[in-house]
Amino acid sequence: MKKLLVFVGLLLVLVVSTLPVGAITWGELDTEHTNVGAMMMVLPGWGNTPVCSGTLIHPRVFLTAAHCTEGVDAGGVWVNFNQDGTNLEEILDVAEVITHPDYWWGPTSNPHDVGALILAEPVTGIEPAELPYEGFLDDLKAEGKLGQGKVRAEFTLVGSGATLDWPPPDIYYEDQRQFAVSEFRALLKSWLRMSQNRATDDGGTCYGDSGGPAFWTDESDNEILVGITSWGDVPCVSSAFNYRVDIPDTLDFIEDVMAGLD
């Protein structure tokens, strides 16, 4: 179903009380990343619909962005790992919503934009995503694997989302899990910045898919979850910032979440 960009953005801001979420741009339908799902909420006029994305990192833990979980009650949110984000036959109940205790979106270099949904029952038949060790991206950079000069590394972004037609920027929502390839641009203390410039054959994120993963593929074709979709430029045609998973702020939060499971 196509939805007007501005209307969607306003509704999401009202419901989640934060930035608009993002969606995969210039991507392709995805059937590979079954551990990536949609975070669903009931929106006025639309019913139960995807508002954010996330990744299964434990049979009961759905990792997403803090600006998706802030102010959300467990009784008003669900998770769906079906490729079709609007499929209501496989939605999973959430027992608890956890937002990083230091989350704050303001003039800061580190908003701690990470949150988690604790599923009521363990997920079976889906392999949780592999997490990085602390400093994983720093090591890649030190080894020259993120790129030198014009040759840059590529990351895979996944989300339940939208299509961007250009020009002009026309965003419409199909609520299907998609993936795109984005090129590395910079590694910051809290951020992995990537290009999503169509002119350089890059895809990226935009409205409809915050919390989704950025995957690094190693030499053995193993995908490692290194970033969480967080924010980017308003027309979604330039760059995207992913909150780093390999920093202590994120890994310590995940460890605390895991320790709190029954």
ABEGO torsion letter per residue (X at the ends): XBBBAAAAAAAAAAAAGBBBBBBBBGBBBBAABAABBBBBBBBBGAEBBBABBBBBABAABBBBBAAAABGBBAAABBBBABABAABAAABBBBABBBBBAABBBBBBABAGBBBBBBBABBBBGBBBBBBBBBGAAAAAAAAGAAEBEABBBBBBBBBBBBBBBOOBBBBBBAGBBBBBBBBBABBBAABBBBBABAAAGBBBBBBGABGBBBBBBBAAGBBBBABBBABBBAAGAABBBBBBAABAAAAAAAAAAAAABX
